[in-house]
Every structure is written in C-alpha cells, then in structure tokens.
Amino acid sequence: MKILFIIPLLVTALVSSAAETVPLTSLDLSKMTQGWGKPQIDRSIREKPLSIGGQKFEHGVGTHANSTLWIDLAGGSERFLASIGVDDNANGPATVTFKIVGDGKKLLETGVMKPGDKARSVDLDLKGLKTLILMVGDGGDGVGFDHANWADARFVVSGAKPKALDRPMLKETAVILTPKPGPAPRINGPRVTGCRPGNPFIFRIPTTGERPIAFTVENLPSSLKLDAANGIITGTAPARGEFTLTLRAKNSHGEATRAFKIVSGDTLALTPPMGWNHWYTHYDRITDQLMREAADVMASSGMADVGYQYVSIDDCWMNAPKNKDPLRVGPLRDAQGNLIPNKHFPDMVAMTEYIHSKGLKAGIYTSPGPLTCAGFAATYQHEEQDAKLFADWGFDFLKYDWCSYGGIAKKETGPELAKFKKPYQQMGDILKRQKRDIVFNLCQYGMGNVWEWGAEVGGHCWRTAGDLGFELDRIFPVALKNAEHRAWSKPGAWNDPDYIQIGRIGNARGMGEPIASPLTPSEQYSFMSLWCLSAAPLFFSGDMGKLDEFTVNVLCNSEVIDVDQDPLGQCARVVPVEEETFVMVKDLEDGSKAVGLFNRSEVETSVTAKWSDLGVKGPQTLRDLWRQKELGRFENEFKASVPRHGVVMVRMTGARP
C-alpha cells in the first residue's frame, strides 16, 4: 500500500520537473496595446535598462499606460511571475496601476504605484486558466510619464505554451441597435432655443419621416417666417421675452406636434450645441469644398433631422507664415488689418450662405494668441476686428483656442487665474456687441478650473480636459472626470469633454488621413451615452464623406439625443457600483430619469442599478433607449448584462398603480 501511495507522488514530481519557463518577451508583443510608443523587450519604454525603485532587471517588457495584453493560456500554464512597477527613467509624475485578470476574475490589482516605489513581486497560480489579461492603468490622472515595467515576467508551463491574442475588439460585431425612423413624422432635437433680440435667426425643425413633409408653426412671432416645405424658420429674433410655439409636421403617414420655446434675451445655447467639426478628420487639409460637403451630408444623412445644427471649421483656414501646402501660405492680414483666408477658402460669405441655405449654422476657429495651434494667423491684438469680421461673414459659433497665448500670458504679471480669464473675458464681451448670435466655445483644456468661471466671461461651453484624440482609450475616465464638474452645468453653460470620434477619424498624433476608429462598437455606444448623460456638446468629428450605417445609428438615435437635449440641462451624477462598473443617473424635465449602466472591465459583466442609489421608490417602467424598446415594470432594481466597455441605457418612469 505504501508503494502504491508513493507512485502518484513520483508522477507529480516528474510533471513539475518537466515544466519549462516561457518569458513574456517571447510572446508576440505587437498585440499589446498602449497609450504611447511601442512595447520594448528588455528595455524601458525609453529604451533604457529596466529599473524599478533602484533595482535593475536584465529582462522584461517596458510599456506605457494605458496598456493591455490578452494571452491565450490554453490551460497549459501553472504560474505567472514578475516584478512590476514604474520605471525609474519616467522623469515625471507617473502614476500607474497593474491589474491581472484570468478567465474574467481579478487575480491581482496593485493600486497606484509611483516613481521610486519598490518593485512588487507577482506569483500567481494559473492552473486551469484559459485566458489571461495583463493591464497597466494610468492611475486616473492621464497617461503622462506613465512608464511601466513587467520585469522578469515569465510563465511556468507544463502544457501548451501561452500565445498573445488579438484584442477582442477586432472580433466584436458592429450590431445596429437603433431602429430606423418610421415613415410618419417625428419632431426631434431641442425643445427650446435662445436668441438675442434683433439678431438674425435661423432654426431648422429636426424631423424624421418620409418626405415630403408639410410644416406649420402656431404662434410664430411676426419677425420670423417659415419655409413650410423644408421646415426652416428664419428672420429676425423677436423682442425680449418667451414665445411658446407649436410645431407641426405632416405627411401621408401621419402628423407630429411639439411645443417649442423661443427665449429672446441674453442667453444662447439653452441646450448643448450639436454639430460637426472638421479637426479629427481633415486637420490641415480642410477646404471650402469639404465644408460644403459636410453641410450636404448633415442634411441628407439624417443628422440634421435629429438636431445637429453646426457645421464648424477648425484650425488651418487662414494663411500661415510657412506650411507644407503653398496654398495655405500668404499674407496674414490685408492693408486694413483683416484676416485673409487661404486659397482653399475663396469666399467665406458664400460658404456660410450655403450652410445657412440648408437651415444649418456655421462655426469658425481662432486663438487669442498671435498664431493658432497649427501655426496659422490668429487674433492677438485684433480681437474686435476679427469678431466683427466673423459676424459679417455669417458665422454662428466661435471656438477660441488658447494655443500660443501661453507665451503672452507668461509675460504678464498678476494672479494666474486672472491670466486664464483675460483673453476669454475680452472676447466674450466683444461677441455680445456683435449684431449676430455667436455661441462662444472656450478651448483652454480646463486650466484654472474653467467650469467655475466660463459662463462668467461669456462662454457657453468650455473644454474640461486635453485633446481626447490623443487618448481615445480613456473615454470612461475623461467622462467621469467631466461629471465631477456637474454643478456648473446648466442651460447656456456646458462642460465639454471634446468631440465625438467614431466612424472614420485620422490619427491625432500624425494628423493622418481618416481610417476606422480604434474604438469597438460597444465603446462607440458608450461614448455617445456618456456624452448625452453628461449634457455635453455633441460635435461629431469623423469623416462625413464616408458615413456608414453603424456610425449613423450611433449618432442619430433620437431618444438618446433627447437625454442630451433635455431642457433641464442637468449633468448626470455617478453612482459607483463595483470597481469597474458604474451607473449614471440624470433627472429629466418631465420627471423621468435617464440611467446608464456602464462596464469598464475587460469582460462582459452584470451591472445592477438599485432604486435606493437612484433616488426613486416603488415600481418603475423602463425603456431601452438604444433599442427604443419597452422593457416592462421593475421593483427595487434593474440588472443587465453589459458587454466589455459597453452600456445599457434606459429611461425610467414611475409606474402607475
């Protein structure tokens, strides 16, 4: 009996002794995604020897947050060992987190690690596991200097060797959730608009349904007129006051009505502005023709029918002192000091008139500094003149980008906050004097807590962070950080976390030609949901010339957009559920609530919204907003299975007895 007992022990010992070591560096690291640079073998991300907390390592992988590597273990690995931490050559305020997930279960999470922290030893049991995910996070404060090392990382293997996997996003099917609009009319978009008395007025009634549609408007002020065939209201803004109109849209399939309020006074942008901006698609290649084409597509694709209004040009429309494109080089101003558009823009008035002919509005860009971010002529010491020129050209929206003004501010004395405010206060005051309504967008990346004073200086929306194009893998932390400023969100004053970058976009680092967005379909639904729940401006910055059906379905869900355009103007509050799931809840004007259930994790996860967390009691009737489908009546909570980096978004109404 003793001999029989010894035999299994000997077999086990022989199996263990047969195990081999497979270094992480032997895997195909081209499949590792990261926020900057490329993964390095036996070197840090700066291509220097690996070093953590003063300890040197000969072998391992140097990476940069946010970093993810999926690994197929095939049940053949016994252990994973490594020493992890911030590389000593980060040379800045790095903050990183390490996380390891096996078959959907968290095996390790470090919390925030900083430069100088001693290397943390990792020794994990992998027996029986099929999939492993190695992740490096940014500590919640952006990816700057976040150089991380998987030093001496290796697998102890007794069976099949581990293999790096393509990201699941490459396999995710782009499922269209939004039902196509029916043939009967439906009036969409904002229920209220602001204007200043006596200024030009234009509003296209956003309406889906089979054309032709006949439009009528009851109680229309006498200074305004309706194009009944196209549903475009134009004229002169009425005297100060509130005017409640009834909009009607009728075709052979039915009729839709909606109450609509015009508030003529001092405040514009009573709901978050919606439109398109060229930057993340065309960069320094923008032309008059591309702007006109964008207006055409906005009108024909259905975007204008759900509320998109602004067709906005970004940088590079002016002349530059030097540029690779000779047609963009020339005198910055004429003899009278007026800005000169480059040769790609032969007639700015004709361009804005073309945009207005569609019932849409036109946006323009400049900087308070001497040059724009791309090195083109800007507005410094010509503020009054340029604002008048923009108004005379017919622009309705101004993006004012800090850019080279930083060099001016450094030379000035006084409190830092006053320096941040100065150029925006100046332009805000000037715009109020123009004989045209111009929505003022402050683009200075959140400096000086702009959300606290943006409205005070005349702004209607303001960027709360840097360019999202450089960190598209951070839509969740960017949106959550933006939601922290919800107290300052209200009609006429909106926190702006940057443009919607789905569909086809260009690489921001290289100002590249548009290609498919790196975001998964689930991430694109989450992107739109986060922005709408946050009452953020909705500016698409993808390729209008190649809009596909999936992108239109994300951009043009009228019920999701209703959440963004709700007249109450509230930014949703965040309810943490677990470490990588959260719920956002937004009060709506009619007493209902919009609720988003989000999953930041790398695997499909169940997320629960509890009534006690949402501030409601009793039975609730829920409607799935993306699918535009009634879900029924629920008691106490709502639970949903949410895909990786995905969302389930519902509208909740107190159920009648």
N, C-alpha and C positions, 0 to 999 in steps of 0.2 A: 504493500500500500504506500509506503514511504517513497519507493522508487517511482510509482505512478504519479505521485504528487509532484515530484521533482521535475518530471518531464515537461509539463506546461511552463514551469518557471524558466527552464532552459530555452524553450521555444521563444518565450517573450524576450529573453535576453538576446537571443540571436537576431530577432526582428529589430530591436532597438539598436543593436550594434550595426545593423545593415543600413540604418538611417544615414542620409547624407545632408550636407549643408548647401543650400542654394542661396546665394547672395541676392538681395533686392536689385543690385546693379545689373544682374544677368537678365532681368526681365526687359521687355520692350517698353522703355520709358517714354517713347513718343506718344504713348496712350495716356500719359499723365497730363492733366490739365492744370494750369496755374495762372496766377494773376499777372505775372511779369516774367519775361525771359523763358529759358528752356531748362528742364531738369539737368543737373550736372552729375556725372559719375566720378566719385572720389574727390569731388571739389564742391565748394560752396557755390551759391548762385553767382557770386562774383568771380568764380573760377580761382579761388584761393584754397589752401588746405583747410579741411573741415576742422572747426574748433568750436566747442561749446563750454562756456564757463571756465575758460582757460585750459580745458582738456583737449588734446589733439587726437584726431582719428585719421587713420590711413584710408579707410574705406567707408562708403556710404553714398547717399544721394542728397545733393543740395537742391532745395526747391524754394518756392516763394508763394506765400498766401495770395489768393485762396487756391489750394491745391487738392486735387483728388486723383486717386489711382484705384481702379477696380481690378481685382485679381481673382482669377478662377483657380481655386484650390483643388477642385475635383476630389475632395476627401482624402488627398494624399499627404497633407502637411500635418505635422504633430505640434510644432511650436513656431512662434514668431518672436524674435529677439532683436532689440535695437537700443541705442541710446539717442534720446531726442532732445531738441531744444533750439534756441535762437543761435544762429551763427555769430561768432564774435566779431566778424567783419561787417555786420549790418550797418554800423556807423550812423545810427539814428535811433529814434524812439520806437523800436519794434515792439509789437505785442502779437503773439501768436498762440493758438490753441492746437493741440493734437487730438485727433479722435480716430478710433478704430472701430469698425462695425463688422460683425461676422454674421452672415445669414439673417440680416435685419436686426440683430441685437447688439447693443453697445457693449463693447469689450473693454474700452479704455477712453477716458476723457481727462485731459490734464488740467483744465482751467487755463488762465492766461499765464504765459511764460514770457519773460523779458530778457534783454541782453544782460549777460553776467550770471544768470541763473545756472546752477549746476545741471549737467545733463541728467535726464531722468531715464532710469533703466526700465526697459519693457521686456517682459517674458510672459507670453500669452499661450494658453493651451488652445490649439486649433483642431484637435481631433474631431473628425466627423463633419467639419465645416466645409461648405462648398464654395462660398464666396466671401471675400474679404475686401473692405474698403479702407484705404489709408487716406486721411484727410488732414489738412492744415488750414485752420481758420485765421481770420485777421484780428481776433480779439475785440471785434465790434467797433473799431475806430478807423477803418480803412486799411489799405494794404501797404502803405508807405513803410519802407525799410523792413518789411516782414520776411526776412531771410531765415528759412528753417532747414534743419538737417535731420535726416533719418540716418544717423551714423551707425556703422557696424550692423546695418539691418540685414537680417538673414532668416531663412526658413529652415527648420529641421524637417526633412522629408523622408517618408518611408514608402511612398507610393508614387502616384502621378505628380509631376513637378508643377509648381504654380505657373500660371501664364497671365500676363496683363491682358485686360479686356478693353474693347472699345466702350466708350461711355454709353450708358443706356439710352441717352437722348438720340443716338444715331438709329435706334430701333423703335423709338416712340412714334406711333401713328398719329398723324395730324387729323384728329377727329373733329368734324364740324359740329358744334353744339347748337349754334344759333339758328333757329328756323328761318327760312327765307320769308320776307314780308309777304303777307297775303295781298290779293288784288284790291281789296277795299282800302280806302284811305285811313291812315293813322297819323295824327299830328304828333311830332316828337320835339326833342330839344328843350330849350329853356322855356319856362312859363313866365318869365319876367325879363325885361331889359332896361338898362339905364341909359340916359342920354342927357345932354346939356341943351337948354332952351336955345333955339335959333340956329343950331348947327345942322349940317347935312345929316340925314337919317337914312339908313338902309337896313332892311331885315328881310331875309328870305325865310318863309314859313317852312320849317323842315317837315316834310310829309312823304311817307312811303305809300305805295299803292300804284295800281296801273294807271298810266297816263292815257288820254288827257284827264286832268283833274281841274274842276272849276272851283276857284276860291272866292269866298266873300268874307268881309270883316264888318262886324257890327260895332258901332260907337267909335269909328276911326276918327281921330282929330282932323279938322279941316285942312291943316297944313300938310297932311300926308295923303298919298294916293296909293291904290292897289293895282298891280298888274294881275288881273284876275286869271289869266291863263297860266302864269308862272308862279303865282303866289309870292311876289316880291313887293314889299312896302317901301316906298321911297318918299322923299320930300324934305321938309324942314321940321326939326324936333319942336313939339308944341311948347306952349308956355309952361312955366314951372307947375308941377302937380302930378298926380297919379291918374292914369287913364286905364280903365279895365275894358278890354276888348273881348269880343267873341270871335274866334277864328273858325271858319267852316271850310271843309274840303269835301267835294262831292264828285263821284264818278259813277259809272254804270253799275258798280258793285256795292255802293253804299255811301254813307256820309259820316264824317267825323267832326266833332266840335271840341274846342278847348278854350278855356278862359286864359287870356294873356294880358299881362300888365305892362304898361309903359310908365316908367318913373322918370320924369323930366326934372332934373335937379343938378346936384353936384357930383354924383357918384356914378361911375361907369363899372362895367364888368360885375353886375349883380349876381351872375353865376360864373363859374370858372370858364375862361376863354377856351374855345376849341378850334383847332385848325391844323395846318401843316407848315413845317419849317424845313428848309432845304438842307440844313447843315450836314446831318449824318449820312446823307446820300450823295450830294453833289459837291460839298466842300468848296474848293476854289475853282470848280468847273461850272458854276451856275451861270445861266444865261436868261435873257428875256424870254426866249422860246420855251425853256424849261419851266419858267414861272407860268406862262400861259397854258402849257400842257397840264400843269398841276391843277390849275383852275378848272380846266375842262374835265379832268378825271374826278375832281372833287364833286362836280355837278353830275357826272354820268355814272359814277360807281355806287352811289347810294350814300356817300359820306355826308353830302350836304343835306340829304333827306333825314338824317338823324341828328343834325345840329352842328356839324363842322362848318366854320364860317371864314376863318382867316387863312389866306394864302400868303405866307411870310418868307421874305428873303432874309438870309443871314449875312455873314461876312462876305467880302470879295466882290461886291457890286461896284465899288468905287475904283479910282485909279490908285496905283501903288508906285512908290519911288522905284522899285525894282520887283520883277516877278518873272517866272519861267515862261509865262504867256505874254508875248509882246502886246496883245490886245488889251491887257489889263494894266499897262504901264503908260503914264502920261502925266500932264499937269494935275496937281491935286485939286486946285481951285481956279476959277476963271478970274478975270480982271476985277469983278465985283465981289470976289471972295466966296462965290457959291461953289459947293462941291460939284465935281464933274464925274458923272457915271462913266465907267469904262466902256469900251466899244462894243461889249456884249449887251449893253443896255442903251439902245439908241434913243428911246423916248419913254421916260418914266411915267409921264401923264397918260400916254396911250396904253401903257401896260396896266396901270391901276384902273383906267376906264374899262379895259377888257375884263379885269377881275370883277369890277362892280357890275358889269353887264350880266353876270351870272347870279347876281344877288349876293355876292360874297364880298369880303373885306380884304384889304391889303396891308401887309406888315413889312416893316423895314428895320434895319440894324445899324447901330454905330456905337462908338465908345466915347467916354468923356476925356480920354487921353488924346495925344497927338496922332497915334496910329492905332488901328484895330489889332486884335489878337493875331491876325494873319498878315499884318504889316501894310494895311491899306489906309487911305486917308480917313481921319476921324474928326472929332468935333471940338477939340480943345481950343478955347478962345473964340469959337464961332457958334456957341450954343444957341443963341437967339436966332441967328441967321439960318442955321440948319433946321431948327424946329419949324420955322416958318416955311422953309423950302419943302420939308416933308409934308406939311399940311397942304401947301399949294400943289404938290404933286398928287395928293389924294390918298395918302397913307392913313390907316386907321389904328395902327399898332406900332409901338416902338420898343425894340429890345436894346437896352443900354448896357454895354458890356465893359466891365472895369478895365481889363487889358492893360495898356501902357499907362493908365492913370496912376498906377502904383508908383511910378517914378516921380510923378508930380507930387503925390501925397508925401513921399519921403522927405521932400524939401520943405514942407510946411511945418509950422510949429502948432502946438496946441494938443488937446486930448485926441487920442486915436479914434474914438467914436465920432468926434466931430469931422475928422478927415474922411471917414467912411461915408458919412451922411452928405457932406458938402456937394459933390457933383450931382447927386440924385435929388437933393432939395432944390438945387438950381434948375435942373431940367424939369422937375415936377412942376415948379412954379411957372416956368415958361410954357409948358404944354397946356396948362389951364387957361392961358391967354390966347391960345390959337382958336381960330374960327372953325375948328373941326374936332370931333371927339377922337382922341388918340389914347388907347389903352397903353399904360406905361409898365413895362416889364423890367425890373431891376435884376441885372445879371452880375452879381458880385460874389456868388458862391457861399453865401451865409456869413460873411465876415461881419463882426460886430453885432451878432445876433440880429440880423436884418429883419427877421419876422417881428421883432418888437417895435420897430420904427418905420418899416417900409411904407405903411399907409400914411404915416405922419408926414412923409416927404412927398406924397403924391403918387406913390406906387400903387398898382392894382394887383401885381403878383411879383414874387421875388424868388430867385433860386435859393434853396436852403443848403446846397452842397455843391461839390465839384461836378465836372462833366461826367455823366453816367456812361458815356460811350467808352471811357477808359476802364470801367469796372462793371460791365453788364452782369457779371456773376453775383453782384451784390444788390439785386433789386429788393430783396427782403430787408436787409439791414438799412438800406437807404430809405425805404418806405417807413420802416419802424422809427427811424430817427426823425424823419419828417413829421410823423404823427405826434412826436413829443411836443411839437410846437402848435398843437391843435387849438390852444386857447386864443391864438391870434388869427385864426381862420374865420372869415365872415364874408357876407356879401360885399364885393368891392375890394377884398383883401385876401389874397390866396397864396398859400405856400406852394412853391413849385419845385418838385424834385427832379426836373429835367424832362426831356422829350421821350415819347414812346418809340422804342426802337425794336420793331418787329418787322416781319416780312423780309425785304431785302434792304440791307444797310451797308455802308462802307466802313472798313476798319478805321477807327478813330485815330489810332497811333500813326498810321501811314496815310491817312486821308484817301483811302483806297476806293476803287470802284465798288458799286453795290453788289453784295453777294448775300446768300441766305443768312438770316440772323442765326447766331450760335445758340439762341435760346430754344429749348424744347417747346413743343406745343403746350404742355402743361404750364411751363414758365411764362409763355405768352398770355395765357388766360390769367395767370396770377398777376402779371404786370398790369394788365388793364383793370383787374379787380382792385388791386391795391390803390391805383391812382384814383379810381372812381370813389372808393370808400373814403379816400383822403380829401375829397373835394379839390383835387389838383387840376390845374390846367391840362387839357388833353390836346397836345400837339404831336401828331404823328410826324416822324422824321425819316420814314422809309421811302423807297422808290415808288413814286406814284405811277410811273410809266409801266411798271410790271406788277401791279397789284394782283394777287392771286385770290382764289375763293376763300382759302383759310384765313388769310390776313383780313379780308373784308369782314368775315364772320366775327373775328375778334374785335375789330374796330367799330363795328356798326350794330351791335346789339342794343336796340333802343331801350330795353328795360334796365340794362346795366348802366347805360348813359344817363337814364333818369335819376339814378342814385347820385351820380356826379353833379348833375344839374339841378338837384333839389333846391328850391328857393330858401330853405332854412340855412343852407350854407355851412353845415357842420362837418368837421373832420371827424372820422370815426375814432373811438377810443379803442385801445388794445387790451385784450384780456389774455394773459399768458395761460396756456393750458398745461403743457409739458415743455421740456427743454427745447424741442424743435417743432412744436405746433403752437398755434395761437389763433385767437378769434378776434375779429374787428367788428364792432357794432356801431351803427350810425343811426341817429334819430332822424326821421323824415318829417316833412311838414304835415302830412296827413295823419300823423300819429303812429304810423307803422315804423318798423326798423329794418335796415339792411344789415345783413350779417354775413361775414366771410369767414370760412373755416380754412386755415392755411396749414400746409405741411412743408417745412423746410428740410426735412430729413431726406436721406438717400433711398428710402424705400416707402412703398405705399403704407399709409398709417391711418388708423381710426382716430377721428377728432370729434370731441363732444362739446357742444355749446349748451351750457346749463342756464336755465331761466334765472337762477339766483345771481349769476355773473352778468347777465344781460339786462337786469333791472326790470324784468317782467314777471307777471304772475298769471296763473291759470292757463287754460288751453290756448294754443296758438295755431293759426293756419299758416302754412309755409308754402312758398312758391319758389321753385328753382329758377333763378333769373337767367342763367346761361341757356338753359334748355327751354325757358319760357313755359314751364310745366308745373301744374299744381301738385304738391306733394302730400297734402292732406293735413290732418289735425294731430298735434303732438302735445303731450303732457310733460312738463318739467324739464325736458331736454330734447336736443336733436343731435343724433350721432350720424356721421357719414364717413365712408372710406374715401380718403383723399390721396390721389396719386403723388408720387415723388415730385416735390417742388410745385404742387398743384393747389387747387382751390375748389371749394364748393361754396357758391354764393346764393343766398336766399333772401327773400323779403318776408318778414314776419308780421302778421296782423293778429290782434287779439280775436280769438274765435267767439262768435256769438253763441249764446246758450242754445 
